[in-house]
Amino acid sequence: MDSAALQFDLFGLGEPAIPPAPGIGRTQRRFVHGAHSFVYELRRASRKSIGIRIDESAVRVSAPRWVSLGQIEQVLADKADWVLQQLRLREQRLREQQCLRIDWVDGAGLPYLGAQLRLRLAGRALGVARLDEQQGLLLLPLDPGCAAESLRAATQAWMRERALELFTQRAHEFARRLDVRVTAVGLSSARTRWGSAGADGRLRLHWRLLHFAPHIIDYVVAHEVSHLREMNHGPRFWATVAGIFPRWREARAALRSSVLPPW
């Protein structure tokens, strides 16, 4: 469940490294491909292959210490169309994120379980945050005109509480179907993973999954619970996922195309 990645095996002799282009930084280089160019971060590592990874902030290239810069850039030339396509997709996702940006004021929209809630400042007399499902409102115990950061913090606190409740319920349901034991469910804010599972039965799930539709959440929970049976991503693991959540392919595709609003 991580960012796009590509890996190659490459063998050859090393040659002296060329200093980075001016202004790009010590670990960054600029690659030019016809009329297109992009900056990439180069990291030398103890590995047997060249890896290209594109995440939200950079094109990252990891290469064995003995591989020449010329060989690295030849691989980039061979895969430049793919890299540029991924960069265009990344820019599209960033634009979509900006369209989803939450304006932290009374009446703002909040993606919740695949739908929209409206934030309503109901005054401190309310005491605790309350969800009005019928009207699609999240009522918050804050006075009108409160600081945006206070509204954001109160909303996050409610979402984390609701996420832990929902994820725990779904985890135990899938564990019952699979006849495995979930010992604890916690929340995470990881940058690159939606969830994780330990051999001791502990699960950690990203609290912001609560933005997504229930079937996407169920896929991630079922995925992590299935790791309590199979600690890998082999055929038996996916058969295990299918046994407790048959719609996993559809949900995984939806997750991969989903965009989180920036907070």
C-alpha positions in Angstrom: 0.0 0.0 0.0 2.8 2.4 -0.7 3.9 4.8 -3.4 4.6 3.8 -7.0 7.9 1.9 -7.2 10.1 0.3 -9.9 13.2 -1.8 -9.5 15.8 -3.1 -11.9 18.9 -5.3 -11.8 22.0 -3.7 -13.2 25.6 -4.8 -13.3 28.8 -2.9 -14.4 31.9 -1.1 -13.4 31.9 2.1 -11.4 33.3 5.5 -12.7 34.0 8.8 -11.0 30.9 10.6 -9.9 30.0 13.9 -11.6 29.3 16.8 -9.1 25.6 17.7 -8.8 24.3 20.5 -11.0 24.6 24.0 -9.5 21.7 25.0 -7.3 20.2 21.5 -7.1 21.8 20.4 -3.9 24.3 17.8 -2.8 22.0 14.7 -3.1 19.9 16.0 -6.0 20.5 16.0 -9.7 18.6 17.2 -12.8 17.8 14.7 -15.5 17.0 16.0 -19.0 15.0 14.0 -21.4 14.3 15.8 -24.7 12.1 18.8 -23.9 11.4 17.5 -20.4 13.5 17.4 -17.3 13.0 16.5 -13.7 15.0 16.6 -10.5 15.8 13.4 -8.7 17.4 12.5 -5.4 20.2 10.0 -5.7 21.1 7.8 -2.7 24.0 5.2 -2.8 23.2 2.1 -0.8 24.3 -1.5 -0.2 21.9 -3.1 -2.6 22.0 -5.2 -5.9 19.7 -3.1 -8.0 18.6 0.4 -9.0 15.3 1.4 -7.5 13.1 4.3 -8.6 10.4 5.6 -6.3 8.1 8.5 -6.8 6.4 9.9 -3.7 4.5 13.1 -2.8 7.7 15.2 -2.7 10.4 13.7 -4.9 11.7 11.2 -7.5 14.0 9.1 -5.4 16.7 6.8 -7.0 18.6 4.3 -4.9 21.6 2.6 -6.5 24.5 0.3 -5.6 27.7 2.2 -4.8 29.5 0.5 -7.6 27.1 1.5 -10.4 28.2 4.5 -12.5 26.2 7.7 -12.9 26.1 7.0 -16.6 24.4 3.7 -16.0 21.9 5.3 -13.6 21.0 7.9 -16.1 20.6 5.3 -18.9 18.0 3.6 -16.7 16.3 6.9 -16.2 16.3 7.5 -19.9 14.8 4.1 -20.5 12.1 4.8 -18.0 11.7 8.5 -18.5 8.2 8.2 -20.1 7.0 6.2 -17.0 8.6 8.7 -14.6 7.0 11.7 -16.4 3.7 10.0 -16.4 3.9 9.4 -12.7 4.9 13.0 -12.1 1.9 14.2 -14.1 -0.4 11.9 -12.1 1.2 13.3 -8.9 0.5 16.9 -10.0 -3.1 15.9 -10.8 -3.5 14.4 -7.3 -2.0 17.6 -5.7 -4.5 19.7 -7.6 -7.3 17.4 -6.5 -6.1 17.7 -2.9 -6.2 21.5 -3.1 -9.8 21.3 -4.3 -10.6 19.2 -1.2 -8.8 21.6 1.2 -10.9 22.1 4.3 -11.7 25.7 5.2 -11.7 25.7 9.0 -14.7 27.9 9.6 -18.3 27.3 10.7 -20.2 25.4 8.0 -17.0 23.9 6.4 -17.4 20.6 4.6 -15.6 17.5 6.0 -15.3 14.2 4.0 -16.6 11.4 6.3 -17.2 7.8 5.4 -17.3 8.7 1.7 -19.9 11.5 2.2 -19.8 15.1 3.4 -20.4 16.4 6.9 -20.9 20.1 7.7 -19.0 21.5 10.8 -21.3 23.5 13.0 -20.0 25.6 16.0 -22.7 24.9 18.6 -21.2 26.7 21.6 -19.4 25.5 24.7 -22.7 24.6 26.4 -22.9 21.6 24.1 -20.2 20.0 26.2 -19.0 17.3 23.8 -18.9 16.9 20.0 -22.0 15.2 18.6 -22.8 13.8 15.2 -26.3 14.6 13.7 -26.5 11.9 11.0 -29.9 12.9 9.9 -28.8 16.4 9.0 -25.2 15.6 8.1 -23.8 17.8 10.8 -20.9 17.5 13.2 -21.8 19.7 16.1 -18.7 21.0 18.0 -18.6 22.5 21.5 -16.9 25.7 20.3 -18.1 29.3 20.2 -18.6 31.1 16.9 -15.5 33.0 15.8 -13.1 30.6 17.4 -9.6 30.2 15.9 -9.3 27.9 12.9 -6.7 25.8 14.8 -9.1 25.2 17.6 -11.7 24.0 15.2 -9.2 21.8 13.4 -8.0 20.3 16.7 -11.5 19.6 17.9 -12.5 18.0 14.6 -9.4 15.8 14.6 -10.0 14.7 18.2 -13.5 13.6 17.3 -12.4 11.8 14.2 -9.7 9.9 16.0 -12.2 8.8 18.7 -14.7 7.7 16.0 -12.0 6.0 14.0 -10.7 3.9 16.9 -14.3 2.9 17.7 -15.1 1.9 14.1 -11.7 0.2 13.3 -11.8 -1.8 16.5 -15.3 -3.0 15.7 -14.5 -4.0 12.2 -11.2 -5.6 13.2 -12.8 -7.9 15.7 -15.5 -8.8 13.1 -13.0 -9.8 10.5 -10.9 -11.6 13.1 -14.0 -13.6 14.1 -14.5 -14.7 10.5 -10.9 -15.7 10.2 -10.6 -17.3 13.6 -7.6 -15.2 14.6 -7.1 -12.9 17.7 -6.7 -9.2 17.6 -5.1 -8.1 20.8 -5.2 -4.3 20.3 -6.1 -1.7 17.8 -4.3 1.6 17.6 -4.2 4.6 15.4 -1.3 5.8 13.2 -0.4 8.9 11.2 2.1 7.2 9.0 3.1 9.0 5.8 3.3 5.9 3.6 1.2 3.1 5.1 -2.5 2.8 5.7 -2.0 0.1 8.3 0.3 -2.5 9.9 -0.1 -5.8 11.8 2.2 -7.4 14.3 2.6 -11.1 15.0 1.3 -10.4 18.6 -2.1 -9.4 17.2 -1.7 -5.7 17.4 -3.0 -3.6 14.5 -2.4 0.0 13.7 -4.6 1.9 11.2 -4.4 5.4 9.8 -7.1 7.5 11.5 -7.7 9.5 8.3 -9.1 6.4 6.6 -12.3 7.7 8.2 -12.6 10.1 5.2 -13.2 7.1 2.9 -16.2 5.0 2.1 -16.9 2.1 4.4 -15.9 -0.6 1.9 -12.5 1.0 1.5 -12.0 1.0 5.3 -13.2 -2.6 5.4 -10.6 -3.5 2.8 -7.7 -2.0 4.8 -8.9 -3.6 8.0 -9.4 -7.0 6.4 -6.0 -6.7 4.8 -4.3 -6.2 8.2 -6.3 -8.8 10.0 -5.3 -11.3 7.2 -1.7 -10.7 8.1 -2.4 -12.3 11.4 -2.7 -15.5 9.4 -0.2 -14.8 6.6 2.7 -12.4 7.3 3.4 -11.9 3.6 1.7 -10.8 0.3 1.8 -14.2 -1.4 -1.1 -16.1 -3.0 -2.2 -17.6 0.3 -2.4 -14.1 1.8 -4.7 -12.8 -1.0 -6.8 -15.9 -0.8 -7.2 -15.2 2.9 -8.3 -11.6 2.2 -10.8 -12.8 -0.4 -12.2 -15.3 2.1 -13.3 -12.5 4.5 -13.7 -9.6 2.1 -14.5 -10.8 -1.5 -14.6 -7.2 -2.9 -11.0 -6.5 -2.1 -9.9 -5.8 -5.7 -12.6 -3.2 -6.2 -11.8 -1.6 -2.9 -8.1 -1.6 -3.4 -8.5 0.1 -6.8 -10.8 2.7 -5.1 -8.2 3.3 -2.4 -5.4 3.8 -4.9 -7.4 6.5 -6.7 -8.7 8.2 -3.6 -7.3 11.6 -2.5 -7.1 12.8 1.0 -7.9 16.5 1.8 -4.9 18.4 3.1 -5.1 19.2 6.8 
